[in-house]
Amino acid sequence: KEHIDKVFERFYKVPNLNTDDSGSGLGLSMCKTIVSKEGGEIKLTSSAGKGSIFCITIPMVKDGHDNN
């Protein structure tokens, strides 16, 4: 839980995971940037030992015009 606020930061990698160390820590940062540029939001909920859920919401656009 202490890492949830940090995982979207560039180059951040959760320490001491039992996985390979091949990542660069950029993937979630890039996802957040793309989603934000589209006016959306990305959220993370996580439970230790159970897994994580990423929820992405992006506003709908019709006929090239936004819904406002």
N, C-alpha and C positions, 0 to 999 in steps of 0.2 A: 504493500500500500504506500510506503514512503517514496516509491519511485513514480507513481502515477502522474504527478505534476511535472515530472522531468522528462518523460519518455518522448515528448514531442519536441524537445530541444535538439538542435543540431549536434551531432556527434555523441549524444548521450547513449550509453550502453549500460544496461542494468548489470552491476557487478555480480560475480559468483554464480552465474547460472550454469546449469549442467549441460550446456550446449557448446557447439564449436564457437570459436572467437573470430569468425571470418567476416562478420558484418562491420559496417563503417559507422553505424548510428545515424544515418541520413534518411532512411526510408520513411519513418513516421513523420519526420520534420517536413519532408517533401510532400507527403500526403496532406498534412495540415495546411501547407502553403497553397496547394492546388484547390483544396476544398474551400479555404477562406477566400481565395480570389474569385470563386464562383458564388460567393455570398452564403456559403454553407457553414456547417459546424461538424466537428468530429469529437466524439466523446468516448472515453474508455471506462469500463467497469471491470474489475478484476478480483478474483478470489484465489488466494494462495492454495495451490494444489488442485484447483479445479479448472482454472483457465481464465481467459480474458474475452471480453466482448467489445468490439469497436462498432459504434453506431455513427453513420455518416448521414447527414441531412443536407440536401441541396434544394434551393427553391426551384419550383417548376417554371418553365418559360414556354409560352405559346406563341407561335407565329413570329418568332424573333423579337417579341416585346415582353417585358416582364409583367407580372400579374398586378402591379400597383396601379 
